[in-house]
Every structure is written in C-alpha cells, then in structure tokens.
Amino acid sequence: MNQFHQPCDTNVLYFTTQVQQDAFFGHMVKKIIYKHQTIDLAYMRSHLVLTELVDRFENMGLANFLQHRCDWNETVIRQFYATLEISMEEEKLWWKTGKRIY
C-alpha cells in the first residue's frame, strides 16, 4: 500500500504517515551509512543481473546524476529509505526529500 496515497497522520512535515516516521526514527536513525564516493555503473554493468537496470538509468538520464561525486546528507538518505515506495506494475518510485515528494 503506497504511503503517499494515505491520509497524512503525522505532524512531522518530512513524513506523510506515521509508518514512515516510525521507520525513520525507529530504524533508519540507527543505521550506519557507508561513505561511498560514487555509484560505479561500470561495476554494476559487469554483473549480468544489473545490466538492464544500468540501461534504464542511462535511458532515463540518471546515469550522470548517479555517478556524481558529492558528500551526501545522511539525514536525507535516511529519509529517502524511510519513505521510498516502489510500484513494480507502474514501474514508478516515490520518495520524500525534505518536504517534497518525488
């Protein structure tokens, strides 16, 4: 069930539902985030199971973004994982960063 299609039931603007808020504060806050410099698409492509995914990243114009080197904001990464919704049928992803849904 897509949390973004549910009524807002939290007073924290960074989450749509209490489920997302609980995932963030109850689980994600405690997780270690490893310091990756970039996402290595060439390495991913070397694994047969990931080649189609890399092709999709390139076709969607995400390859350059994914390979960009930067210091990631760990709070934003945790919010991404706490709010990520995936629809395999629609081939869509939704997540919230800050107060905006993508």
Biopython code that builds the backbone (N, CA, C, O; Angstrom):
import numpy as np
from Bio.PDB.StructureBuilder import StructureBuilder

atoms = [
    (1, "MET", "N", (0.844, -1.166, 0.000)),
    (1, "MET", "CA", (0.000, 0.000, 0.000)),
    (1, "MET", "C", (0.899, 1.241, 0.000)),
    (1, "MET", "O", (1.724, 1.395, 0.900)),
    (2, "ASN", "N", (0.758, 2.111, -0.972)),
    (2, "ASN", "CA", (1.578, 3.299, -1.118)),
    (2, "ASN", "C", (1.244, 4.305, -0.015)),
    (2, "ASN", "O", (0.119, 4.796, 0.069)),
    (3, "GLN", "N", (2.227, 4.602, 0.822)),
    (3, "GLN", "CA", (2.036, 5.526, 1.939)),
    (3, "GLN", "C", (1.661, 6.935, 1.469)),
    (3, "GLN", "O", (1.002, 7.676, 2.198)),
    (4, "PHE", "N", (2.076, 7.305, 0.258)),
    (4, "PHE", "CA", (1.779, 8.641, -0.246)),
    (4, "PHE", "C", (0.330, 8.781, -0.700)),
    (4, "PHE", "O", (-0.142, 9.894, -0.928)),
    (5, "HIS", "N", (-0.377, 7.664, -0.832)),
    (5, "HIS", "CA", (-1.799, 7.699, -1.173)),
    (5, "HIS", "C", (-2.677, 7.600, 0.072)),
    (5, "HIS", "O", (-3.901, 7.521, -0.034)),
    (6, "GLN", "N", (-2.057, 7.604, 1.244)),
    (6, "GLN", "CA", (-2.773, 7.524, 2.515)),
    (6, "GLN", "C", (-2.966, 8.937, 3.078)),
    (6, "GLN", "O", (-2.207, 9.848, 2.745)),
    (7, "PRO", "N", (-3.976, 9.117, 3.926)),
    (7, "PRO", "CA", (-4.127, 10.423, 4.573)),
    (7, "PRO", "C", (-2.923, 10.723, 5.475)),
    (7, "PRO", "O", (-2.360, 9.817, 6.089)),
    (8, "CYS", "N", (-2.544, 11.970, 5.546)),
    (8, "CYS", "CA", (-1.435, 12.377, 6.406)),
    (8, "CYS", "C", (-1.857, 12.198, 7.858)),
    (8, "CYS", "O", (-2.870, 12.752, 8.288)),
    (9, "ASP", "N", (-1.080, 11.423, 8.616)),
    (9, "ASP", "CA", (-1.422, 11.179, 10.020)),
    (9, "ASP", "C", (-0.247, 11.451, 10.951)),
    (9, "ASP", "O", (-0.169, 10.882, 12.040)),
    (10, "THR", "N", (0.670, 12.322, 10.523)),
    (10, "THR", "CA", (1.797, 12.710, 11.365)),
    (10, "THR", "C", (1.922, 14.225, 11.346)),
    (10, "THR", "O", (1.555, 14.871, 10.365)),
    (11, "ASN", "N", (2.433, 14.783, 12.415)),
    (11, "ASN", "CA", (2.626, 16.230, 12.450)),
    (11, "ASN", "C", (4.053, 16.631, 12.069)),
    (11, "ASN", "O", (4.403, 17.809, 12.144)),
    (12, "VAL", "N", (4.874, 15.669, 11.665)),
    (12, "VAL", "CA", (6.228, 15.953, 11.186)),
    (12, "VAL", "C", (6.150, 16.096, 9.667)),
    (12, "VAL", "O", (5.830, 15.133, 8.970)),
    (13, "LEU", "N", (6.437, 17.275, 9.158)),
    (13, "LEU", "CA", (6.243, 17.572, 7.734)),
    (13, "LEU", "C", (7.122, 16.762, 6.795)),
    (13, "LEU", "O", (6.869, 16.731, 5.590)),
    (14, "TYR", "N", (8.150, 16.105, 7.324)),
    (14, "TYR", "CA", (9.058, 15.335, 6.485)),
    (14, "TYR", "C", (8.525, 13.941, 6.176)),
    (14, "TYR", "O", (9.159, 13.187, 5.437)),
    (15, "PHE", "N", (7.370, 13.591, 6.733)),
    (15, "PHE", "CA", (6.762, 12.280, 6.524)),
    (15, "PHE", "C", (5.279, 12.447, 6.265)),
    (15, "PHE", "O", (4.637, 13.343, 6.814)),
    (16, "THR", "N", (4.733, 11.567, 5.413)),
    (16, "THR", "CA", (3.306, 11.606, 5.124)),
    (16, "THR", "C", (2.525, 10.808, 6.156)),
    (16, "THR", "O", (1.430, 11.203, 6.556)),
    (17, "THR", "N", (3.086, 9.685, 6.585)),
    (17, "THR", "CA", (2.362, 8.816, 7.517)),
    (17, "THR", "C", (3.225, 8.474, 8.731)),
    (17, "THR", "O", (4.445, 8.637, 8.717)),
    (18, "GLN", "N", (2.565, 8.003, 9.763)),
    (18, "GLN", "CA", (3.243, 7.566, 10.973)),
    (18, "GLN", "C", (4.159, 6.373, 10.683)),
    (18, "GLN", "O", (5.191, 6.211, 11.334)),
    (19, "VAL", "N", (3.787, 5.545, 9.713)),
    (19, "VAL", "CA", (4.625, 4.403, 9.323)),
    (19, "VAL", "C", (5.992, 4.899, 8.846)),
    (19, "VAL", "O", (7.022, 4.360, 9.252)),
    (20, "GLN", "N", (6.008, 5.922, 7.989)),
    (20, "GLN", "CA", (7.275, 6.482, 7.508)),
    (20, "GLN", "C", (8.062, 7.096, 8.662)),
    (20, "GLN", "O", (9.272, 6.895, 8.766)),
    (21, "GLN", "N", (7.383, 7.836, 9.519)),
    (21, "GLN", "CA", (8.042, 8.463, 10.659)),
    (21, "GLN", "C", (8.647, 7.406, 11.582)),
    (21, "GLN", "O", (9.780, 7.556, 12.042)),
    (22, "ASP", "N", (7.896, 6.343, 11.852)),
    (22, "ASP", "CA", (8.399, 5.263, 12.699)),
    (22, "ASP", "C", (9.584, 4.550, 12.056)),
    (22, "ASP", "O", (10.534, 4.178, 12.745)),
    (23, "ALA", "N", (9.531, 4.355, 10.723)),
    (23, "ALA", "CA", (10.650, 3.719, 10.022)),
    (23, "ALA", "C", (11.909, 4.570, 10.172)),
    (23, "ALA", "O", (13.002, 4.041, 10.374)),
    (24, "PHE", "N", (11.752, 5.882, 10.072)),
    (24, "PHE", "CA", (12.896, 6.776, 10.180)),
    (24, "PHE", "C", (13.452, 6.806, 11.601)),
    (24, "PHE", "O", (14.629, 6.511, 11.812)),
    (25, "PHE", "N", (12.618, 7.159, 12.572)),
    (25, "PHE", "CA", (13.106, 7.337, 13.945)),
    (25, "PHE", "C", (13.333, 6.018, 14.678)),
    (25, "PHE", "O", (14.174, 5.945, 15.573)),
    (26, "GLY", "N", (12.594, 4.982, 14.308)),
    (26, "GLY", "CA", (12.738, 3.713, 14.998)),
    (26, "GLY", "C", (13.775, 2.787, 14.404)),
    (26, "GLY", "O", (14.228, 1.853, 15.065)),
    (27, "HIS", "N", (14.155, 3.035, 13.159)),
    (27, "HIS", "CA", (15.067, 2.097, 12.490)),
    (27, "HIS", "C", (16.205, 2.818, 11.754)),
    (27, "HIS", "O", (17.377, 2.523, 11.989)),
    (28, "MET", "N", (15.869, 3.753, 10.872)),
    (28, "MET", "CA", (16.870, 4.348, 9.991)),
    (28, "MET", "C", (17.879, 5.226, 10.730)),
    (28, "MET", "O", (19.041, 5.288, 10.327)),
    (29, "VAL", "N", (17.471, 5.896, 11.786)),
    (29, "VAL", "CA", (18.376, 6.785, 12.509)),
    (29, "VAL", "C", (19.573, 6.017, 13.064)),
    (29, "VAL", "O", (20.659, 6.576, 13.209)),
    (30, "LYS", "N", (19.376, 4.748, 13.372)),
    (30, "LYS", "CA", (20.432, 3.933, 13.980)),
    (30, "LYS", "C", (21.356, 3.277, 12.957)),
    (30, "LYS", "O", (22.399, 2.740, 13.330)),
    (31, "LYS", "N", (20.998, 3.310, 11.685)),
    (31, "LYS", "CA", (21.775, 2.622, 10.649)),
    (31, "LYS", "C", (23.049, 3.377, 10.303)),
    (31, "LYS", "O", (23.081, 4.608, 10.295)),
    (32, "ILE", "N", (24.086, 2.620, 10.020)),
    (32, "ILE", "CA", (25.353, 3.196, 9.569)),
    (32, "ILE", "C", (25.262, 3.414, 8.066)),
    (32, "ILE", "O", (24.815, 2.540, 7.323)),
    (33, "ILE", "N", (25.687, 4.578, 7.636)),
    (33, "ILE", "CA", (25.742, 4.870, 6.205)),
    (33, "ILE", "C", (27.204, 4.880, 5.806)),
    (33, "ILE", "O", (28.005, 5.638, 6.352)),
    (34, "TYR", "N", (27.543, 4.033, 4.850)),
    (34, "TYR", "CA", (28.920, 3.911, 4.415)),
    (34, "TYR", "C", (29.265, 5.035, 3.451)),
    (34, "TYR", "O", (28.424, 5.465, 2.662)),
    (35, "LYS", "N", (30.475, 5.498, 3.517)),
    (35, "LYS", "CA", (30.942, 6.625, 2.722)),
    (35, "LYS", "C", (31.324, 6.174, 1.312)),
    (35, "LYS", "O", (32.484, 5.847, 1.061)),
    (36, "HIS", "N", (30.375, 6.156, 0.406)),
    (36, "HIS", "CA", (30.642, 5.844, -0.990)),
    (36, "HIS", "C", (30.910, 7.147, -1.728)),
    (36, "HIS", "O", (30.191, 8.129, -1.548)),
    (37, "GLN", "N", (31.926, 7.150, -2.542)),
    (37, "GLN", "CA", (32.248, 8.338, -3.306)),
    (37, "GLN", "C", (31.313, 8.517, -4.500)),
    (37, "GLN", "O", (30.930, 9.637, -4.837)),
    (38, "THR", "N", (30.955, 7.418, -5.126)),
    (38, "THR", "CA", (30.115, 7.480, -6.312)),
    (38, "THR", "C", (29.496, 6.103, -6.536)),
    (38, "THR", "O", (29.929, 5.118, -5.938)),
    (39, "ILE", "N", (28.505, 6.039, -7.380)),
    (39, "ILE", "CA", (27.926, 4.749, -7.764)),
    (39, "ILE", "C", (28.641, 4.302, -9.031)),
    (39, "ILE", "O", (28.625, 5.015, -10.035)),
    (40, "ASP", "N", (29.260, 3.144, -8.998)),
    (40, "ASP", "CA", (30.080, 2.643, -10.101)),
    (40, "ASP", "C", (29.200, 1.852, -11.071)),
    (40, "ASP", "O", (28.983, 0.654, -10.892)),
    (41, "LEU", "N", (28.702, 2.537, -12.094)),
    (41, "LEU", "CA", (27.826, 1.883, -13.067)),
    (41, "LEU", "C", (28.574, 0.851, -13.907)),
    (41, "LEU", "O", (27.972, -0.133, -14.336)),
    (42, "ALA", "N", (29.866, 1.049, -14.152)),
    (42, "ALA", "CA", (30.650, 0.055, -14.896)),
    (42, "ALA", "C", (30.727, -1.244, -14.102)),
    (42, "ALA", "O", (30.616, -2.331, -14.669)),
    (43, "TYR", "N", (30.919, -1.130, -12.784)),
    (43, "TYR", "CA", (30.939, -2.318, -11.928)),
    (43, "TYR", "C", (29.573, -2.993, -11.935)),
    (43, "TYR", "O", (29.477, -4.216, -12.027)),
    (44, "MET", "N", (28.518, -2.187, -11.837)),
    (44, "MET", "CA", (27.166, -2.759, -11.865)),
    (44, "MET", "C", (26.915, -3.474, -13.189)),
    (44, "MET", "O", (26.332, -4.558, -13.210)),
    (45, "ARG", "N", (27.351, -2.872, -14.286)),
    (45, "ARG", "CA", (27.146, -3.469, -15.615)),
    (45, "ARG", "C", (27.891, -4.793, -15.751)),
    (45, "ARG", "O", (27.487, -5.644, -16.544)),
    (46, "SER", "N", (28.971, -4.984, -14.992)),
    (46, "SER", "CA", (29.738, -6.230, -15.074)),
    (46, "SER", "C", (28.986, -7.407, -14.444)),
    (46, "SER", "O", (29.422, -8.551, -14.567)),
    (47, "HIS", "N", (27.881, -7.143, -13.784)),
    (47, "HIS", "CA", (27.048, -8.190, -13.195)),
    (47, "HIS", "C", (25.784, -8.329, -14.044)),
    (47, "HIS", "O", (24.976, -7.404, -14.121)),
    (48, "LEU", "N", (25.626, -9.465, -14.666)),
    (48, "LEU", "CA", (24.548, -9.696, -15.616)),
    (48, "LEU", "C", (23.181, -9.290, -15.082)),
    (48, "LEU", "O", (22.365, -8.744, -15.823)),
    (49, "VAL", "N", (22.928, -9.548, -13.823)),
    (49, "VAL", "CA", (21.619, -9.269, -13.251)),
    (49, "VAL", "C", (21.331, -7.760, -13.182)),
    (49, "VAL", "O", (20.173, -7.362, -13.054)),
    (50, "LEU", "N", (22.372, -6.916, -13.265)),
    (50, "LEU", "CA", (22.190, -5.473, -13.139)),
    (50, "LEU", "C", (22.282, -4.707, -14.454)),
    (50, "LEU", "O", (22.025, -3.503, -14.473)),
    (51, "THR", "N", (22.639, -5.362, -15.546)),
    (51, "THR", "CA", (22.858, -4.638, -16.802)),
    (51, "THR", "C", (21.599, -3.926, -17.288)),
    (51, "THR", "O", (21.676, -2.794, -17.766)),
    (52, "GLU", "N", (20.458, -4.569, -17.173)),
    (52, "GLU", "CA", (19.214, -3.925, -17.611)),
    (52, "GLU", "C", (18.897, -2.701, -16.754)),
    (52, "GLU", "O", (18.388, -1.700, -17.259)),
    (53, "LEU", "N", (19.195, -2.781, -15.469)),
    (53, "LEU", "CA", (18.976, -1.636, -14.580)),
    (53, "LEU", "C", (19.868, -0.461, -14.981)),
    (53, "LEU", "O", (19.406, 0.680, -15.014)),
    (54, "VAL", "N", (21.128, -0.725, -15.282)),
    (54, "VAL", "CA", (22.035, 0.333, -15.717)),
    (54, "VAL", "C", (21.539, 0.937, -17.030)),
    (54, "VAL", "O", (21.590, 2.155, -17.203)),
    (55, "ASP", "N", (21.061, 0.108, -17.953)),
    (55, "ASP", "CA", (20.485, 0.610, -19.205)),
    (55, "ASP", "C", (19.319, 1.555, -18.928)),
    (55, "ASP", "O", (19.194, 2.599, -19.568)),
    (56, "ARG", "N", (18.473, 1.189, -17.979)),
    (56, "ARG", "CA", (17.330, 2.049, -17.625)),
    (56, "ARG", "C", (17.794, 3.374, -17.043)),
    (56, "ARG", "O", (17.244, 4.425, -17.370)),
    (57, "PHE", "N", (18.811, 3.329, -16.175)),
    (57, "PHE", "CA", (19.361, 4.566, -15.626)),
    (57, "PHE", "C", (19.838, 5.477, -16.749)),
    (57, "PHE", "O", (19.582, 6.681, -16.732)),
    (58, "GLU", "N", (20.530, 4.899, -17.721)),
    (58, "GLU", "CA", (21.040, 5.691, -18.840)),
    (58, "GLU", "C", (19.901, 6.239, -19.692)),
    (58, "GLU", "O", (19.929, 7.407, -20.080)),
    (59, "ASN", "N", (18.893, 5.407, -19.991)),
    (59, "ASN", "CA", (17.757, 5.846, -20.807)),
    (59, "ASN", "C", (16.933, 6.929, -20.121)),
    (59, "ASN", "O", (16.350, 7.786, -20.785)),
    (60, "MET", "N", (16.887, 6.890, -18.796)),
    (60, "MET", "CA", (16.122, 7.877, -18.030)),
    (60, "MET", "C", (16.931, 9.149, -17.784)),
    (60, "MET", "O", (16.402, 10.125, -17.251)),
    (61, "GLY", "N", (18.202, 9.147, -18.166)),
    (61, "GLY", "CA", (19.046, 10.304, -17.942)),
    (61, "GLY", "C", (19.573, 10.403, -16.519)),
    (61, "GLY", "O", (19.999, 11.477, -16.095)),
    (62, "LEU", "N", (19.554, 9.300, -15.773)),
    (62, "LEU", "CA", (20.011, 9.311, -14.385)),
    (62, "LEU", "C", (21.475, 8.910, -14.221)),
    (62, "LEU", "O", (22.030, 9.072, -13.135)),
    (63, "ALA", "N", (22.107, 8.398, -15.258)),
    (63, "ALA", "CA", (23.465, 7.864, -15.131)),
    (63, "ALA", "C", (24.440, 8.927, -14.630)),
    (63, "ALA", "O", (25.214, 8.660, -13.711)),
    (64, "ASN", "N", (24.420, 10.118, -15.208)),
    (64, "ASN", "CA", (25.343, 11.170, -14.768)),
    (64, "ASN", "C", (25.083, 11.558, -13.324)),
    (64, "ASN", "O", (26.023, 11.759, -12.554)),
    (65, "PHE", "N", (23.819, 11.665, -12.952)),
    (65, "PHE", "CA", (23.469, 12.003, -11.571)),
    (65, "PHE", "C", (23.984, 10.953, -10.599)),
    (65, "PHE", "O", (24.545, 11.291, -9.556)),
    (66, "LEU", "N", (23.799, 9.688, -10.931)),
    (66, "LEU", "CA", (24.211, 8.615, -10.037)),
    (66, "LEU", "C", (25.727, 8.526, -9.887)),
    (66, "LEU", "O", (26.221, 8.064, -8.859)),
    (67, "GLN", "N", (26.459, 8.959, -10.893)),
    (67, "GLN", "CA", (27.917, 8.893, -10.846)),
    (67, "GLN", "C", (28.542, 10.167, -10.292)),
    (67, "GLN", "O", (29.762, 10.245, -10.148)),
    (68, "HIS", "N", (27.728, 11.155, -9.983)),
    (68, "HIS", "CA", (28.220, 12.426, -9.447)),
    (68, "HIS", "C", (28.819, 12.229, -8.060)),
    (68, "HIS", "O", (28.212, 11.585, -7.204)),
    (69, "ARG", "N", (29.988, 12.771, -7.840)),
    (69, "ARG", "CA", (30.653, 12.685, -6.526)),
    (69, "ARG", "C", (30.209, 13.853, -5.654)),
    (69, "ARG", "O", (30.283, 15.011, -6.065)),
    (70, "CYS", "N", (29.750, 13.539, -4.454)),
    (70, "CYS", "CA", (29.397, 14.591, -3.507)),
    (70, "CYS", "C", (29.331, 14.019, -2.098)),
    (70, "CYS", "O", (29.293, 12.803, -1.908)),
    (71, "ASP", "N", (29.319, 14.899, -1.129)),
    (71, "ASP", "CA", (29.118, 14.487, 0.252)),
    (71, "ASP", "C", (27.619, 14.426, 0.492)),
    (71, "ASP", "O", (26.953, 15.458, 0.570)),
    (72, "TRP", "N", (27.092, 13.215, 0.608)),
    (72, "TRP", "CA", (25.660, 13.036, 0.765)),
    (72, "TRP", "C", (25.228, 13.428, 2.171)),
    (72, "TRP", "O", (25.951, 13.200, 3.141)),
    (73, "ASN", "N", (24.063, 14.009, 2.266)),
    (73, "ASN", "CA", (23.465, 14.355, 3.548)),
    (73, "ASN", "C", (22.842, 13.085, 4.118)),
    (73, "ASN", "O", (21.878, 12.559, 3.561)),
    (74, "GLU", "N", (23.388, 12.596, 5.220)),
    (74, "GLU", "CA", (22.931, 11.317, 5.775)),
    (74, "GLU", "C", (21.476, 11.349, 6.212)),
    (74, "GLU", "O", (20.784, 10.336, 6.108)),
    (75, "THR", "N", (20.998, 12.480, 6.694)),
    (75, "THR", "CA", (19.593, 12.590, 7.088)),
    (75, "THR", "C", (18.689, 12.430, 5.871)),
    (75, "THR", "O", (17.655, 11.767, 5.952)),
    (76, "VAL", "N", (19.068, 13.028, 4.749)),
    (76, "VAL", "CA", (18.280, 12.918, 3.520)),
    (76, "VAL", "C", (18.279, 11.476, 3.023)),
    (76, "VAL", "O", (17.251, 10.988, 2.553)),
    (77, "ILE", "N", (19.412, 10.790, 3.119)),
    (77, "ILE", "CA", (19.483, 9.387, 2.703)),
    (77, "ILE", "C", (18.551, 8.539, 3.566)),
    (77, "ILE", "O", (17.829, 7.685, 3.052)),
    (78, "ARG", "N", (18.569, 8.772, 4.860)),
    (78, "ARG", "CA", (17.691, 8.016, 5.759)),
    (78, "ARG", "C", (16.224, 8.312, 5.476)),
    (78, "ARG", "O", (15.387, 7.410, 5.518)),
    (79, "GLN", "N", (15.908, 9.576, 5.188)),
    (79, "GLN", "CA", (14.521, 9.916, 4.850)),
    (79, "GLN", "C", (14.111, 9.235, 3.545)),
    (79, "GLN", "O", (12.983, 8.755, 3.424)),
    (80, "PHE", "N", (15.017, 9.191, 2.572)),
    (80, "PHE", "CA", (14.734, 8.501, 1.320)),
    (80, "PHE", "C", (14.316, 7.051, 1.586)),
    (80, "PHE", "O", (13.281, 6.601, 1.096)),
    (81, "TYR", "N", (15.124, 6.324, 2.364)),
    (81, "TYR", "CA", (14.821, 4.918, 2.633)),
    (81, "TYR", "C", (13.554, 4.743, 3.468)),
    (81, "TYR", "O", (12.826, 3.767, 3.289)),
    (82, "ALA", "N", (13.287, 5.676, 4.373)),
    (82, "ALA", "CA", (12.089, 5.569, 5.218)),
    (82, "ALA", "C", (10.815, 5.850, 4.428)),
    (82, "ALA", "O", (9.738, 5.392, 4.811)),
    (83, "THR", "N", (10.926, 6.605, 3.320)),
    (83, "THR", "CA", (9.726, 6.998, 2.568)),
    (83, "THR", "C", (9.613, 6.348, 1.197)),
    (83, "THR", "O", (8.597, 6.526, 0.525)),
    (84, "LEU", "N", (10.615, 5.605, 0.763)),
    (84, "LEU", "CA", (10.621, 5.019, -0.585)),
    (84, "LEU", "C", (9.434, 4.086, -0.801)),
    (84, "LEU", "O", (9.188, 3.179, -0.005)),
    (85, "GLU", "N", (8.715, 4.316, -1.869)),
    (85, "GLU", "CA", (7.618, 3.447, -2.309)),
    (85, "GLU", "C", (7.922, 3.007, -3.734)),
    (85, "GLU", "O", (8.318, 3.827, -4.563)),
    (86, "ILE", "N", (7.743, 1.733, -4.025)),
    (86, "ILE", "CA", (8.039, 1.180, -5.346)),
    (86, "ILE", "C", (6.804, 0.488, -5.887)),
    (86, "ILE", "O", (6.189, -0.329, -5.201)),
    (87, "SER", "N", (6.441, 0.819, -7.127)),
    (87, "SER", "CA", (5.365, 0.113, -7.815)),
    (87, "SER", "C", (5.969, -0.633, -8.995)),
    (87, "SER", "O", (6.366, -0.026, -9.990)),
    (88, "MET", "N", (6.037, -1.958, -8.874)),
    (88, "MET", "CA", (6.578, -2.760, -9.968)),
    (88, "MET", "C", (5.638, -2.733, -11.172)),
    (88, "MET", "O", (6.093, -2.754, -12.315)),
    (89, "GLU", "N", (4.327, -2.687, -10.917)),
    (89, "GLU", "CA", (3.348, -2.680, -12.009)),
    (89, "GLU", "C", (3.451, -1.394, -12.835)),
    (89, "GLU", "O", (3.446, -1.436, -14.065)),
    (90, "GLU", "N", (3.544, -0.252, -12.146)),
    (90, "GLU", "CA", (3.615, 1.035, -12.837)),
    (90, "GLU", "C", (5.041, 1.423, -13.211)),
    (90, "GLU", "O", (5.262, 2.385, -13.948)),
    (91, "GLU", "N", (6.025, 0.649, -12.685)),
    (91, "GLU", "CA", (7.442, 0.958, -12.868)),
    (91, "GLU", "C", (7.735, 2.384, -12.419)),
    (91, "GLU", "O", (8.342, 3.167, -13.150)),
    (92, "LYS", "N", (7.289, 2.714, -11.191)),
    (92, "LYS", "CA", (7.480, 4.041, -10.621)),
    (92, "LYS", "C", (8.049, 3.947, -9.216)),
    (92, "LYS", "O", (7.860, 2.958, -8.508)),
    (93, "LEU", "N", (8.752, 5.005, -8.836)),
    (93, "LEU", "CA", (9.268, 5.169, -7.483)),
    (93, "LEU", "C", (8.740, 6.490, -6.934)),
    (93, "LEU", "O", (8.608, 7.465, -7.674)),
    (94, "TRP", "N", (8.440, 6.522, -5.644)),
    (94, "TRP", "CA", (8.101, 7.754, -4.962)),
    (94, "TRP", "C", (8.956, 7.836, -3.715)),
    (94, "TRP", "O", (9.222, 6.816, -3.078)),
    (95, "TRP", "N", (9.393, 9.039, -3.357)),
    (95, "TRP", "CA", (10.074, 9.240, -2.084)),
    (95, "TRP", "C", (9.925, 10.696, -1.707)),
    (95, "TRP", "O", (9.519, 11.529, -2.517)),
    (96, "LYS", "N", (10.257, 10.985, -0.477)),
    (96, "LYS", "CA", (10.155, 12.346, 0.020)),
    (96, "LYS", "C", (11.538, 12.778, 0.477)),
    (96, "LYS", "O", (12.213, 12.055, 1.209)),
    (97, "THR", "N", (11.952, 13.953, 0.043)),
    (97, "THR", "CA", (13.199, 14.557, 0.474)),
    (97, "THR", "C", (12.849, 15.941, 0.984)),
    (97, "THR", "O", (12.268, 16.753, 0.265)),
    (98, "GLY", "N", (13.207, 16.200, 2.226)),
    (98, "GLY", "CA", (12.730, 17.445, 2.841)),
    (98, "GLY", "C", (11.224, 17.338, 2.959)),
    (98, "GLY", "O", (10.706, 16.399, 3.564)),
    (99, "LYS", "N", (10.530, 18.291, 2.386)),
    (99, "LYS", "CA", (9.062, 18.269, 2.444)),
    (99, "LYS", "C", (8.445, 18.004, 1.075)),
    (99, "LYS", "O", (7.229, 18.114, 0.914)),
    (100, "ARG", "N", (9.269, 17.654, 0.086)),
    (100, "ARG", "CA", (8.807, 17.478, -1.288)),
    (100, "ARG", "C", (8.783, 16.009, -1.694)),
    (100, "ARG", "O", (9.715, 15.262, -1.396)),
    (101, "ILE", "N", (7.715, 15.595, -2.373)),
    (101, "ILE", "CA", (7.576, 14.224, -2.872)),
    (101, "ILE", "C", (8.052, 14.179, -4.323)),
    (101, "ILE", "O", (7.694, 15.034, -5.134)),
    (102, "TYR", "N", (8.858, 13.176, -4.634)),
    (102, "TYR", "CA", (9.363, 12.986, -5.995)),
    (102, "TYR", "C", (8.811, 11.695, -6.559)),
    (102, "TYR", "O", (9.111, 11.341, -7.700)),
]
sb = StructureBuilder()
sb.init_structure("model")
sb.init_model(0)
sb.init_chain("A")
sb.init_seg("    ")
for serial, (resi, resn, name, xyz) in enumerate(atoms, 1):
    if name == "N":
        sb.init_residue(resn, " ", resi, " ")
    sb.init_atom(name, np.array(xyz, "f"), 0.0, 1.0, " ", f" {name:<3s}", serial, name[0])
structure = sb.get_structure()
